[in-house]
């Protein structure tokens, strides 16, 4: 159960990380990185950020790049949130593959729909 403060911090970190990734990916045409969710620990020391990466084939490669630059990203986040948060949480990034999962389900269901309409 998240407290109201945790929920506010989740939204704030999600918004700021989204802007950071937007600025960083402008140099890479055809790649879109969005922050689909953030979950912060109860002691506000660790934030898990879930990233949605398009195209999904480049996801693992970009995630490795992001994880190697986590200190710079945390520093940028600290510059943006220094007045709102006393301690900037440690960042852990994961790929949010829920959209790929939905596409896979849709793909699996489509052939069954065609068979029903043919009969």
Buried (B, 14 or more C-beta within 10 A) or exposed (E): EEEEEBEEBBEBBBBBBBBBBEEBBEEEEEBEBBBBBBBBEEEBEEBBBBBBBEEEEBBEEBBEEBEEEBEEBBEBBEEBBEEEBEEBBEBBBEBBBEEEEEEEEEEEEEEEEEEEEEE
